[in-house]
Amino acid sequence: MARIYKPARSVTTSGTALTKGWRLAFERRSRPFLDPLIGYTGCRDPLPQVELSFPTLRSAVSYAQRHGLAYVVQCKPDKRRAGAKGEASRQGHKPSAAFTDATLDRLGLASLQQDYGQALDDADHAGEAARPGTWSSPMDVVNDPALSLSEKRSILMNWAWTEYLVDQATSEGMPEYRRPARLDEVEHALLSLERQAGRKEDAVEREAA
């Protein structure tokens, strides 16, 4: 997963020279670890250390598409629009199609991309995109008998997006997000959910036969 964003001005200077253009950075593919010898946080994935610069958003997106990268574009809210801040906040909780597809592909669930897309659209249109705080753990969503399969899919994918944003914010040193991301827990719950759904489908087919 690639993240395309416009650099922000440093709080220590009023200069804007480094804020021109766009950057493309890569999401970590493995969890960071604490080095037992020197105490620094390390990672076995070299890609997060790579940042590419582009003069325009279009050139950055073209690069990602040309190399077959799943990507997310992070844009700053337009301050000139009334209510733009609230709208941007709501949109920030909704996973993009690129994020959803990349997550399912990584978990070996690429064949369910259309089902998850429909589940997210249905929840969004109905105004029922529940927040992770409603359940104490992702597996509680899987085991909640009051939820349909479509509802569980939309809730868990929204939760995965939230944890992805927390992970990115923590990596960038934002103090309000200093907690371990739970993305691995959510992905484990997604796999458990689809295993349960597969067993139920097999049972129905056996009864029909």
N, CA, C and O of each residue as an XYZ file, in Angstrom:
836
protein
N       0.842     -1.187      0.000
C       0.000      0.000      0.000
C       0.878      1.238      0.000
O       1.743      1.384      0.863
N       0.665      2.133     -0.960
C       1.404      3.392     -1.029
C       0.512      4.522     -0.533
O      -0.699      4.509     -0.753
N       1.115      5.498      0.136
C       0.388      6.659      0.651
C       0.918      7.893     -0.060
O       2.112      8.188      0.003
N       0.028      8.616     -0.738
C       0.403      9.826     -1.469
C      -0.115     11.027     -0.684
O      -1.306     11.107     -0.381
N       0.765     11.947     -0.360
C       0.364     13.078      0.467
C       1.188     14.312      0.117
O       2.233     14.218     -0.526
N       0.700     15.459      0.549
C       1.407     16.724      0.358
C       2.100     17.077      1.667
O       1.434     17.157      2.700
N       3.417     17.292      1.661
C       4.143     17.565      2.908
C       3.630     18.826      3.599
O       3.281     19.812      2.951
N       3.594     18.772      4.906
C       3.161     19.932      5.692
C       4.379     20.759      6.100
O       5.497     20.248      6.162
N       4.149     22.025      6.374
C       5.224     22.902      6.824
C       5.659     22.508      8.228
O       4.822     22.197      9.075
N       6.958     22.518      8.477
C       7.486     22.198      9.799
C       7.053     23.260     10.800
O       6.974     24.443     10.468
N       6.774     22.833     12.023
C       6.349     23.776     13.066
C       7.508     24.653     13.524
O       7.290     25.660     14.199
N       8.736     24.284     13.168
C       9.894     25.051     13.621
C      10.312     26.143     12.641
O      11.271     26.868     12.903
N       9.608     26.272     11.520
C       9.977     27.280     10.536
C       8.743     27.788      9.816
O       7.717     27.109      9.762
N       8.851     28.988      9.264
C       7.751     29.548      8.482
C       7.963     29.337      6.990
O       7.128     29.731      6.176
N       9.085     28.713      6.634
C       9.387     28.469      5.225
C       8.473     27.423      4.620
O       8.015     26.509      5.307
N       8.214     27.562      3.337
C       7.314     26.626      2.641
C       8.004     25.905      1.495
O       7.342     25.277      0.669
N       9.337     25.989      1.435
C      10.065     25.401      0.305
C       9.869     23.893      0.218
O       9.774     23.337     -0.876
N       9.809     23.233      1.373
C       9.706     21.769      1.382
C       8.268     21.273      1.296
O       8.028     20.066      1.337
N       7.311     22.186      1.177
C       5.908     21.767      1.109
C       5.394     21.705     -0.316
O       4.229     21.377     -0.542
N       6.244     22.016     -1.274
C       5.820     21.990     -2.668
C       5.897     20.565     -3.208
O       6.755     19.779     -2.806
N       5.002     20.253     -4.109
C       4.998     18.919     -4.690
C       4.278     17.916     -3.820
O       3.604     18.284     -2.858
N       4.422     16.640     -4.159
C       3.749     15.543     -3.469
C       4.759     14.457     -3.147
O       5.793     14.343     -3.804
N       4.453     13.659     -2.129
C       5.327     12.553     -1.718
C       4.567     11.233     -1.816
O       3.349     11.182     -1.644
N       5.311     10.178     -2.095
C       4.755      8.828     -2.094
C       5.572      8.001     -1.120
O       6.776      7.824     -1.307
N       4.924      7.494     -0.081
C       5.580      6.672      0.936
C       4.873      5.325      1.008
O       3.734      5.185      0.564
N       5.562      4.336      1.574
C       5.026      2.975      1.603
C       4.641      2.568      3.014
O       5.308      2.923      3.986
N       3.554      1.816      3.108
C       3.098      1.268      4.388
C       4.003      0.113      4.792
O       4.501     -0.622      3.939
N       4.210     -0.044      6.081
C       4.995     -1.185      6.565
C       4.290     -2.494      6.277
O       3.076     -2.605      6.454
N       5.062     -3.504      5.826
C       4.502     -4.827      5.560
C       4.761     -5.793      6.705
O       4.261     -6.917      6.687
N       5.529     -5.375      7.694
C       5.779     -6.186      8.879
C       5.755     -5.281     10.099
O       6.029     -4.086      9.995
N       5.435     -5.838     11.235
C       5.299     -5.042     12.450
C       6.669     -4.608     12.967
O       7.629     -5.371     12.865
N       6.780     -3.385     13.524
C       8.054     -2.950     14.108
C       8.351     -3.713     15.385
O       7.448     -4.284     15.997
N       9.602     -3.725     15.786
C       9.995     -4.422     17.006
C      10.992     -3.558     17.762
O      11.628     -2.681     17.178
N      11.128     -3.803     19.052
C      12.046     -3.051     19.900
C      13.368     -3.789     19.956
O      13.428     -4.943     20.380
N      14.427     -3.122     19.528
C      15.749     -3.739     19.534
C      16.189     -3.983     20.975
O      16.267     -3.033     21.754
N      16.481     -5.233     21.354
C      16.819     -5.526     22.762
C      18.159     -4.947     23.195
O      18.416     -4.808     24.391
N      19.025     -4.602     22.223
C      20.360     -4.116     22.570
C      20.387     -2.604     22.787
O      20.877     -2.135     23.814
N      19.865     -1.838     21.826
C      19.965     -0.378     21.916
C      18.633      0.302     22.200
O      18.591      1.508     22.442
N      17.536     -0.470     22.171
C      16.242      0.086     22.556
C      15.498      0.805     21.461
O      14.368      1.240     21.685
N      16.085      0.954     20.269
C      15.398      1.614     19.175
C      14.354      0.695     18.565
O      14.476     -0.529     18.615
N      13.331      1.302     17.991
C      12.326      0.520     17.270
C      12.842      0.206     15.879
O      13.201      1.104     15.118
N      12.875     -1.079     15.556
C      13.389     -1.510     14.260
C      12.313     -2.158     13.421
O      11.194     -2.378     13.884
N      12.657     -2.462     12.188
C      11.719     -3.092     11.261
C      12.521     -3.814     10.185
O      13.559     -3.319      9.745
N      12.044     -4.980      9.763
C      12.745     -5.757      8.754
C      12.323     -5.385      7.337
O      12.840     -5.938      6.366
N      11.403     -4.467      7.220
C      10.918     -4.048      5.907
C      11.615     -2.745      5.505
O      11.457     -1.738      6.195
N      12.383     -2.736      4.404
C      13.106     -1.514      4.019
C      12.229     -0.466      3.327
O      12.620      0.699      3.253
N      11.062     -0.850      2.823
C      10.260      0.079      2.015
C       9.812      1.338      2.764
O       9.797      2.408      2.157
N       9.442      1.268      4.066
C       8.999      2.495      4.739
C      10.059      3.596      4.758
O       9.730      4.760      4.990
N      11.325      3.247      4.517
C      12.379      4.251      4.505
C      12.473      4.962      3.153
O      13.226      5.925      3.006
N      11.705      4.484      2.166
C      11.742      5.057      0.824
C      10.618      6.075      0.670
O       9.453      5.765      0.920
N      10.967      7.276      0.263
C       9.979      8.314     -0.035
C      10.311      8.921     -1.384
O      11.434      9.378     -1.603
N       9.346      8.930     -2.285
C       9.539      9.473     -3.618
C       8.851     10.825     -3.726
O       7.765     11.011     -3.178
N       9.462     11.759     -4.415
C       8.904     13.106     -4.588
C       8.405     13.290     -6.013
O       9.023     12.816     -6.966
N       7.276     13.987     -6.148
C       6.673     14.239     -7.453
C       6.217     15.698     -7.503
O       5.803     16.253     -6.485
N       6.289     16.318     -8.674
C       5.888     17.729     -8.768
C       4.382     17.938     -8.655
O       3.939     18.990     -8.195
N       3.579     16.937     -9.075
C       2.124     17.087     -9.050
C       1.481     15.815     -8.511
O       2.101     14.751     -8.494
N       0.235     15.937     -8.073
C      -0.523     14.770     -7.630
C      -0.711     13.789     -8.773
O      -0.613     12.577     -8.583
N      -0.979     14.309     -9.951
C      -1.216     13.441    -11.106
C      -0.001     12.574    -11.421
O      -0.151     11.397    -11.748
N       1.196     13.140    -11.325
C       2.396     12.361    -11.612
C       2.623     11.274    -10.563
O       3.102     10.187    -10.889
N       2.276     11.566     -9.291
C       2.420     10.568     -8.239
C       1.437      9.422     -8.437
O       1.800      8.254     -8.296
N       0.193      9.758     -8.765
C      -0.823      8.730     -9.011
C      -0.461      7.901    -10.243
O      -0.638      6.683    -10.242
N       0.039      8.548    -11.286
C       0.437      7.832    -12.503
C       1.552      6.834    -12.207
O       1.560      5.725    -12.741
N       2.497      7.237    -11.350
C       3.583      6.334    -10.973
C       3.031      5.095    -10.265
O       3.406      3.968    -10.585
N       2.129      5.321     -9.293
C       1.558      4.196     -8.552
C       0.782      3.259     -9.475
O       0.887      2.039     -9.353
N       0.012      3.820    -10.388
C      -0.768      2.995    -11.309
C       0.133      2.254    -12.287
O      -0.130      1.100    -12.627
N       1.190      2.912    -12.738
C       2.101      2.300    -13.698
C       2.826      1.092    -13.107
O       3.157      0.146    -13.822
N       3.070      1.133    -11.798
C       3.773      0.040    -11.138
C       2.823     -0.906    -10.408
O       3.270     -1.774     -9.658
N       1.520     -0.746    -10.619
C       0.544     -1.663    -10.015
C       0.447     -1.571     -8.509
O       0.189     -2.574     -7.844
N       0.652     -0.374     -7.953
C       0.601     -0.196     -6.506
C      -0.809      0.196     -6.063
O      -1.446      1.050     -6.680
N      -1.286     -0.427     -5.000
C      -2.506      0.075     -4.349
C      -2.109      1.343     -3.595
O      -1.055      1.379     -2.960
N      -2.942      2.380     -3.659
C      -2.545      3.650     -3.061
C      -3.732      4.368     -2.439
O      -4.887      4.140     -2.799
N      -3.408      5.246     -1.489
C      -4.382      6.109     -0.834
C      -3.869      7.540     -0.944
O      -2.718      7.813     -0.607
N      -4.712      8.450     -1.412
C      -4.340      9.858     -1.525
C      -4.871     10.594     -0.304
O      -6.073     10.577     -0.038
N      -3.980     11.237      0.437
C      -4.365     11.999      1.612
C      -4.310     13.480      1.260
O      -3.233     14.041      1.058
N      -5.482     14.104      1.188
C      -5.575     15.512      0.829
C      -5.931     16.340      2.051
O      -6.651     15.875      2.935
N      -5.432     17.555      2.099
C      -5.787     18.467      3.179
C      -7.185     19.007      2.951
O      -7.565     19.228      1.801
N      -7.978     19.234      4.015
C      -9.312     19.813      3.840
C      -9.229     21.233      3.311
O      -8.300     21.972      3.636
N     -10.204     21.612      2.496
C     -10.264     22.960      1.946
C     -10.861     23.899      2.990
O     -12.052     23.817      3.289
N     -10.038     24.795      3.547
C     -10.495     25.686      4.615
C     -11.487     26.723      4.120
O     -12.184     27.347      4.921
N     -11.559     26.914      2.810
C     -12.460     27.941      2.287
C     -13.910     27.484      2.273
O     -14.823     28.303      2.172
N     -14.118     26.210      2.371
C     -15.486     25.702      2.334
C     -16.067     25.624      3.733
O     -15.426     25.106      4.648
N     -17.256     26.128      3.901
C     -17.915     26.035      5.210
C     -18.262     24.586      5.487
O     -18.831     23.885      4.650
N     -17.900     24.159      6.688
C     -18.203     22.779      7.066
C     -17.250     21.761      6.487
O     -17.485     20.562      6.637
N     -16.192     22.178      5.837
C     -15.291     21.217      5.195
C     -14.575     20.363      6.231
O     -14.303     19.188      5.985
N     -14.269     20.941      7.384
C     -13.552     20.184      8.398
C     -14.354     18.984      8.872
O     -13.814     17.886      9.009
N     -15.643     19.189      9.124
C     -16.474     18.077      9.560
C     -16.618     17.024      8.492
O     -16.630     15.831      8.795
N     -16.727     17.444      7.242
C     -16.856     16.500      6.144
C     -15.596     15.671      5.991
O     -15.668     14.460      5.782
N     -14.433     16.319      6.095
C     -13.172     15.594      5.975
C     -13.034     14.579      7.098
O     -12.517     13.481      6.892
N     -13.501     14.953      8.298
C     -13.422     14.027      9.424
C     -14.261     12.793      9.172
O     -13.843     11.681      9.492
N     -15.460     12.980      8.591
C     -16.308     11.824      8.316
C     -15.693     10.942      7.241
O     -15.728      9.716      7.342
N     -15.125     11.571      6.205
C     -14.544     10.787      5.136
C     -13.318     10.032      5.595
O     -13.007      8.968      5.059
N     -12.598     10.580      6.605
C     -11.390      9.924      7.073
C     -11.651      8.582      7.710
O     -10.732      7.773      7.831
N     -12.900      8.317      8.127
C     -13.228      7.045      8.755
C     -13.712      6.010      7.743
O     -13.988      4.868      8.109
N     -13.814      6.397      6.490
C     -14.298      5.472      5.481
C     -13.134      4.927      4.663
O     -12.401      5.708      4.057
N     -12.942      3.608      4.628
C     -11.811      3.063      3.873
C     -12.004      3.240      2.377
O     -13.120      3.145      1.867
N     -10.914      3.496      1.685
C     -10.976      3.615      0.237
C     -11.062      2.227     -0.389
O     -10.739      1.227      0.252
N     -11.501      2.175     -1.646
C     -11.577      0.896     -2.352
C     -10.189      0.277     -2.494
O     -10.038     -0.943     -2.424
N      -9.168      1.132     -2.696
C      -7.801      0.624     -2.837
C      -7.340     -0.058     -1.546
O      -6.710     -1.115     -1.593
N      -7.655      0.552     -0.382
C      -7.269     -0.038      0.898
C      -8.000     -1.365      1.114
O      -7.392     -2.355      1.520
N      -9.299     -1.378      0.842
C     -10.093     -2.602      1.022
C      -9.574     -3.729      0.141
O      -9.386     -4.850      0.613
N      -9.342     -3.444     -1.124
C      -8.871     -4.470     -2.055
C      -7.496     -4.981     -1.651
O      -7.243     -6.185     -1.704
N      -6.594     -4.069     -1.244
C      -5.245     -4.478     -0.853
C      -5.280     -5.353      0.401
O      -4.530     -6.324      0.505
N      -6.148     -5.008      1.346
C      -6.264     -5.801      2.575
C      -6.773     -7.205      2.275
O      -6.217     -8.189      2.762
N      -7.824     -7.296      1.476
C      -8.381     -8.605      1.133
C      -7.385     -9.429      0.324
O      -7.279    -10.640      0.516
N      -6.667     -8.785     -0.566
C      -5.677     -9.495     -1.372
C      -4.571    -10.049     -0.476
O      -4.131    -11.182     -0.673
N      -4.119     -9.268      0.502
C      -3.072     -9.722      1.416
C      -3.534    -10.903      2.265
O      -2.727    -11.759      2.629
N      -4.817    -10.953      2.580
C      -5.362    -12.029      3.408
C      -5.805    -13.237      2.594
O      -6.290    -14.218      3.156
N      -5.642    -13.174      1.270
C      -6.075    -14.279      0.428
C      -7.571    -14.309      0.208
O      -8.135    -15.366     -0.078
N      -8.228    -13.155      0.338
C      -9.688    -13.067      0.199
C     -10.072    -12.185     -0.983
O     -11.130    -11.555     -0.973
N      -9.214    -12.138     -2.003
C      -9.447    -11.240     -3.139
C     -10.764    -11.521     -3.850
O     -11.356    -10.613     -4.433
N     -11.232    -12.773     -3.810
C     -12.482    -13.127     -4.488
C     -13.695    -12.466     -3.841
O     -14.779    -12.470     -4.424
N     -13.527    -11.890     -2.633
C     -14.644    -11.277     -1.906
C     -14.661     -9.755     -2.009
O     -15.407     -9.093     -1.287
N     -13.844     -9.197     -2.901
C     -13.754     -7.740     -3.009
C     -15.104     -7.106     -3.325
O     -15.455     -6.078     -2.747
N     -15.859     -7.706     -4.232
C     -17.163     -7.145     -4.588
C     -18.128     -7.214     -3.411
O     -18.900     -6.282     -3.184
N     -18.088     -8.323     -2.655
C     -18.973     -8.472     -1.498
C     -18.672     -7.424     -0.425
O     -19.588     -6.851      0.165
N     -17.385     -7.179     -0.178
C     -17.022     -6.184      0.822
C     -17.352     -4.772      0.343
O     -17.783     -3.929      1.130
N     -17.148     -4.519     -0.945
C     -17.509     -3.212     -1.485
C     -18.989     -2.937     -1.326
O     -19.386     -1.827     -0.972
N     -19.815     -3.953     -1.589
C     -21.259     -3.795     -1.446
C     -21.644     -3.610      0.020
O     -22.521     -2.806      0.334
N     -20.993     -4.349      0.918
C     -21.290     -4.225      2.351
C     -20.970     -2.823      2.858
O     -21.735     -2.253      3.635
N     -19.845     -2.266      2.423
C     -19.458     -0.926      2.847
C     -20.402      0.134      2.276
O     -20.758      1.091      2.962
N     -20.801     -0.044      1.018
C     -21.733      0.903      0.400
C     -23.086      0.874      1.101
O     -23.678      1.920      1.366
N     -23.574     -0.334      1.400
C     -24.878     -0.464      2.064
C     -24.850      0.203      3.447
O     -25.788      0.906      3.822
N     -23.767     -0.027      4.197
C     -23.669      0.555      5.535
C     -23.559      2.077      5.458
O     -24.117      2.788      6.294
N     -22.836      2.571      4.449
C     -22.661      4.014      4.299
C     -23.984      4.693      3.940
O     -24.319      5.744      4.485
N     -24.730      4.082      3.018
C     -26.005      4.662      2.594
C     -27.047      4.626      3.714
O     -27.909      5.500      3.812
N     -26.944      3.595      4.553
C     -27.907      3.468      5.648
C     -27.476      4.247      6.886
O     -28.218      4.332      7.864
N     -26.272      4.815      6.836
C     -25.773      5.554      7.993
C     -25.490      4.660      9.171
O     -25.653      5.071     10.320
N     -25.059      3.420      8.896
C     -24.858      2.440      9.967
C     -23.405      2.004     10.094
O     -23.134      0.911     10.591
N     -22.463      2.843      9.653
C     -21.050      2.488      9.755
C     -20.627      2.604     11.215
O     -20.177      3.662     11.654
N     -20.774      1.505     11.970
C     -20.497      1.514     13.404
C     -19.011      1.717     13.677
O     -18.164      1.287     12.894
N     -18.703      2.367     14.777
C     -17.329      2.630     15.160
C     -16.782      1.476     15.998
O     -17.540      0.781     16.675
N     -15.437      1.271     15.949
C     -14.835      0.161     16.694
C     -15.105      0.187     18.183
O     -15.160     -0.868     18.814
N     -15.278      1.385     18.769
C     -15.479      1.481     20.202
C     -16.715      0.757     20.711
O     -16.858      0.555     21.917
N     -17.609      0.364     19.813
C     -18.818     -0.350     20.220
C     -18.495     -1.743     20.745
O     -19.246     -2.280     21.558
N     -17.391     -2.338     20.296
C     -16.980     -3.684     20.711
C     -15.580     -3.612     21.295
O     -14.763     -2.798     20.864
N     -15.302     -4.465     22.280
C     -13.993     -4.422     22.940
C     -12.903     -5.072     22.114
O     -11.728     -4.748     22.284
N     -13.263     -5.981     21.224
C     -12.265     -6.632     20.382
C     -12.884     -6.972     19.030
O     -14.104     -7.101     18.932
N     -12.065     -7.122     17.982
C     -12.603     -7.481     16.667
C     -13.348     -8.817     16.660
O     -14.327     -8.978     15.931
N     -12.891     -9.771     17.466
C     -13.562    -11.072     17.503
C     -14.958    -10.965     18.105
O     -15.814    -11.805     17.825
N     -15.202     -9.939     18.931
C     -16.552     -9.734     19.450
C     -17.522     -9.418     18.317
O     -18.697     -9.782     18.380
N     -17.030     -8.740     17.281
C     -17.866     -8.460     16.112
C     -18.206     -9.769     15.396
O     -19.354    -10.000     15.015
N     -17.193    -10.621     15.219
C     -17.398    -11.905     14.536
C     -18.439    -12.746     15.266
O     -19.262    -13.404     14.630
N     -18.409    -12.728     16.593
C     -19.271    -13.601     17.395
C     -20.584    -12.940     17.815
O     -21.343    -13.533     18.582
N     -20.868    -11.744     17.339
C     -22.097    -11.044     17.710
C     -23.275    -11.629     16.904
O     -23.337    -11.442     15.688
N     -24.200    -12.328     17.565
C     -25.302    -12.967     16.832
C     -26.321    -11.987     16.270
O     -27.136    -12.361     15.426
N     -26.287    -10.738     16.727
C     -27.266     -9.751     16.255
C     -26.872     -9.143     14.922
O     -27.672     -8.433     14.311
N     -25.666     -9.403     14.458
C     -25.171     -8.792     13.228
C     -25.240     -9.769     12.055
O     -24.983    -10.962     12.212
N     -25.588     -9.250     10.887
C     -25.558    -10.067      9.673
C     -24.126    -10.164      9.163
O     -23.244     -9.441      9.625
N     -23.900    -11.064      8.205
C     -22.567    -11.218      7.629
C     -22.114     -9.917      6.971
O     -20.956     -9.521      7.106
N     -23.026     -9.252      6.258
C     -22.681     -7.994      5.595
C     -22.304     -6.917      6.609
O     -21.359     -6.161      6.383
N     -23.030     -6.839      7.720
C     -22.727     -5.851      8.753
C     -21.371     -6.121      9.381
O     -20.603     -5.194      9.637
N     -21.078     -7.390      9.629
C     -19.778     -7.734     10.215
C     -18.640     -7.363      9.277
O     -17.598     -6.879      9.719
N     -18.837     -7.588      7.992
C     -17.794     -7.236      7.021
C     -17.532     -5.741      7.000
O     -16.379     -5.310      6.990
N     -18.594     -4.948      6.992
C     -18.415     -3.491      6.930
C     -17.779     -2.955      8.207
O     -16.930     -2.065      8.153
N     -18.187     -3.494      9.360
C     -17.634     -3.017     10.631
C     -16.153     -3.352     10.733
O     -15.352     -2.502     11.123
N     -15.781     -4.578     10.388
C     -14.382     -4.984     10.501
C     -13.490     -4.249      9.512
O     -12.351     -3.917      9.839
N     -13.992     -3.988      8.301
C     -13.161     -3.263      7.338
C     -13.006     -1.807      7.762
O     -11.937     -1.225      7.579
N     -14.058     -1.206      8.327
C     -13.927      0.147      8.877
C     -12.938      0.167     10.043
O     -12.166      1.114     10.195
N     -12.966     -0.873     10.855
C     -12.039     -0.985     11.989
C     -10.602     -1.118     11.475
O      -9.685     -0.508     12.025
N     -10.408     -1.918     10.417
C      -9.073     -2.074      9.836
C      -8.540     -0.728      9.346
O      -7.364     -0.417      9.530
N      -9.411      0.068      8.720
C      -9.008      1.389      8.232
C      -8.610      2.298      9.394
O      -7.618      3.023      9.304
N      -9.381      2.263     10.486
C      -9.064      3.064     11.662
C      -7.697      2.696     12.224
O      -6.901      3.575     12.555
N      -7.421      1.393     12.332
C      -6.136      0.952     12.870
C      -4.991      1.285     11.928
O      -3.873      1.549     12.373
N      -5.264      1.275     10.632
C      -4.245      1.679      9.662
C      -3.878      3.151      9.871
O      -2.699      3.504      9.849
N      -4.878      4.007     10.074
C      -4.627      5.425     10.306
C      -3.886      5.652     11.621
O      -3.013      6.516     11.693
N      -4.221      4.890     12.659
C      -3.521      4.992     13.937
C      -2.056      4.614     13.762
O      -1.168      5.275     14.300
N      -1.810      3.546     13.006
C      -0.438      3.103     12.769
C       0.369      4.183     12.046
O       1.523      4.439     12.390
N      -0.251      4.816     11.037
C       0.439      5.861     10.296
C       0.700      7.080     11.186
O       1.783      7.663     11.141
N      -0.288      7.461     11.989
C      -0.128      8.623     12.869
C       0.952      8.369     13.916
O       1.735      9.265     14.230
N       0.996      7.154     14.457
C       2.025      6.812     15.446
C       3.402      6.873     14.817
O       4.351      7.349     15.440
N       3.520      6.393     13.581
C       4.805      6.422     12.880
C       5.284      7.846     12.649
O       6.489      8.096     12.605
N       4.343      8.788     12.499
C       4.694     10.176     12.243
C       4.837     10.992     13.527
O       5.017     12.209     13.485
N       4.752     10.294     14.684
C       5.020     10.952     15.960
C       3.901     11.796     16.503
O       4.155     12.704     17.294
N       2.662     11.535     16.110
C       1.538     12.306     16.648
C       1.211     11.783     18.048
O       0.796     10.631     18.176
N       1.384     12.585     19.100
C       1.260     12.079     20.479
C      -0.125     11.570     20.832
O      -0.259     10.699     21.691
N      -1.161     12.098     20.185
C      -2.512     11.675     20.558
C      -2.824     10.251     20.118
O      -3.842      9.684     20.514
N      -1.937      9.665     19.287
C      -2.175      8.307     18.797
C      -1.108      7.335     19.291
O      -0.848      6.322     18.642
N      -0.494      7.628     20.417
C       0.565      6.753     20.907
C      -0.025      5.537     21.595
O      -0.075      5.467     22.823
N      -0.462      4.602     20.812
C      -0.925      3.299     21.293
C      -0.652      2.291     20.193
O      -0.627      2.655     19.017
N      -0.450      1.039     20.547
C      -0.185      0.037     19.505
C      -1.393     -0.126     18.591
O      -2.528     -0.209     19.062
N      -1.150     -0.173     17.298
C      -2.236     -0.430     16.352
C      -2.683     -1.877     16.479
O      -1.875     -2.759     16.771
N      -3.970     -2.120     16.258
C      -4.525     -3.472     16.400
C      -4.921     -4.054     15.044
O      -5.840     -4.867     14.943
N      -4.215     -3.626     14.020
C      -4.565     -4.077     12.676
C      -4.454     -5.586     12.537
O      -5.272     -6.201     11.852
N      -3.457     -6.198     13.175
C      -3.307     -7.648     13.072
C      -4.492     -8.373     13.703
O      -4.905     -9.424     13.213
N      -5.046     -7.817     14.796
C      -6.231     -8.419     15.422
C      -7.429     -8.364     14.475
O      -8.183     -9.330     14.355
N      -7.593     -7.226     13.807
C      -8.727     -7.064     12.891
C      -8.590     -8.022     11.713
O      -9.574     -8.628     11.288
N      -7.382     -8.163     11.187
C      -7.179     -9.062     10.053
C      -7.427    -10.514     10.455
O      -7.975    -11.290      9.672
N      -7.029    -10.881     11.668
C      -7.321    -12.237     12.173
C      -8.834    -12.448     12.277
O      -9.334    -13.526     11.957
N      -9.561    -11.419     12.723
C     -11.018    -11.520     12.828
C     -11.657    -11.647     11.448
O     -12.617    -12.399     11.284
N     -11.144    -10.928     10.457
C     -11.666    -11.044      9.090
C     -11.508    -12.457      8.557
O     -12.420    -12.998      7.933
N     -10.347    -13.055      8.804
C     -10.121    -14.436      8.362
C     -11.064    -15.398      9.081
O     -11.616    -16.306      8.460
N     -11.252    -15.202     10.386
C     -12.163    -16.065     11.150
C     -13.593    -15.926     10.652
O     -14.322    -16.914     10.555
N     -13.993    -14.698     10.335
C     -15.344    -14.460      9.839
C     -15.588    -15.213      8.538
O     -16.626    -15.856      8.377
N     -14.641    -15.138      7.613
C     -14.836    -15.799      6.316
C     -14.741    -17.316      6.433
O     -15.380    -18.035      5.665
N     -13.952    -17.811      7.382
C     -13.933    -19.267      7.619
C     -15.289    -19.735      8.128
O     -15.803    -20.766      7.692
N     -15.870    -18.966      9.062
C     -17.200    -19.316      9.572
C     -18.236    -19.260      8.458
O     -19.085    -20.145      8.353
N     -18.172    -18.221      7.624
C     -19.127    -18.090      6.523
C     -18.987    -19.245      5.542
O     -19.985    -19.742      5.022
N     -17.746    -19.677      5.285
C     -17.523    -20.802      4.387
C     -18.081    -22.097      4.938
O     -18.648    -22.898      4.194
N     -17.926    -22.314      6.250
C     -18.471    -23.536      6.862
C     -19.992    -23.551      6.797
O     -20.596    -24.599      6.566
N     -20.614    -22.391      7.001
C     -22.076    -22.330      6.924
C     -22.570    -22.620      5.506
O     -23.574    -23.308      5.323
N     -21.862    -22.093      4.507
C     -22.245    -22.357      3.117
C     -22.112    -23.836      2.787
O     -22.961    -24.402      2.098
N     -21.037    -24.467      3.281
C     -20.854    -25.915      3.037
C     -21.968    -26.719      3.681
O     -22.454    -27.690      3.101
N     -22.380    -26.314      4.891
C     -23.446    -27.037      5.593
C     -24.772    -26.918      4.846
O     -25.525    -27.887      4.752
N     -25.052    -25.737      4.319
C     -26.280    -25.528      3.545
C     -26.269    -26.373      2.281
O     -27.288    -26.962      1.919
N     -25.132    -26.437      1.611
C     -25.037    -27.229      0.381
C     -25.221    -28.722      0.672
O     -25.849    -29.435     -0.110
N     -24.674    -29.191      1.796
C     -24.832    -30.613      2.153
C     -26.291    -30.940      2.453
O     -26.790    -31.998      2.070
N     -26.977    -30.012      3.150
C     -28.389    -30.248      3.462
C     -29.231    -30.260      2.190
O     -30.161    -31.053      2.049
N     -28.881    -29.352      1.256
C     -29.625    -29.301     -0.012
C     -29.408    -30.566     -0.835
O     -30.307    -31.001     -1.554
N     -28.224    -31.155     -0.733
C     -27.926    -32.383     -1.496
C     -28.631    -33.570     -0.895
O     -28.500    -34.686     -1.399
